[in-house]
Amino acid sequence: MTQSTDTEGSRLRRIEGRHNALVKDLRQAFSRGELTATGECAIEGFRLIEEAVRSGLKFRAVFFSDSAQSRAARLLPQLGGHVETLLLPDKLFGATVPSETPQGVAALAHLKKFSLAEILEHPSPGPILVIAGVQDPGNLGTILRSAEAFGAKGVLLGEGTVSVYNSKVVRASAGSAFRVMLAKVELADAISQMRARSSRLVAASSHKGSPLPQADLRGEVAVFVGNEGAGLDKKLLAQMDELIMIPHSPKVESLNAGVAASIILYEAARQTT
């Protein structure tokens, strides 16, 4: 059942049933942490959707809960006139959006896609960040945020890495997932193409390698960050030109993957400015 309702001069289409196609797509995109069949990512939260608007993303639909209907007046003018805008009962919205504290607004939006070639050819002086098995959504979101903050050329997402479309990744990135150049890759192919460009391959290590202040992170460099517990696979390590480590107290076994990547990106930015 659907009907229209006026909200501050805008038209919201009311949806009562969970079997509505857009509601189903939103629910499945959130639960699977992947794109819909038509290529949209599910995002949730007022500020995050505003970030998506500012980042130039195209929306398929924006959903409001009854209790958040008053906020539509601020957001709808930013969306333009060609976006489906839907109003859901609070219970239906809560069953569709997985957040423990939903803000009452969610959306299906197209994230920008990039190819490996586009990232390799980008003129940015920053390093390419290669994520090889980071599985915690908060860590990957933090890495994306730091990649934007410190001018990484782009981020390559290898096998075994949590989906960048996971809602927790998007939320932790604070909008950087909308703007950083991202590409999902097969690591063997990515390494081959970077080698063809004479890129240097360096890997973050928790216990051995060149101390970070002594590492040269200028020029064509790819920095590999591995799994939180296991690090990089031995076969990948064997292909690296250099291992780098961040000096820290021996009382701490290792740094969080998101923190380590952020520190390395900061040092790379310091060296190139």
Summary of the structure (lengths in Angstrom):
residues: 273
radius of gyration: 20.8
end to end distance: 58.0
largest distance: 64.7
contacts: 923
relative contact order: 0.14
helix: 37%
strand: 25%
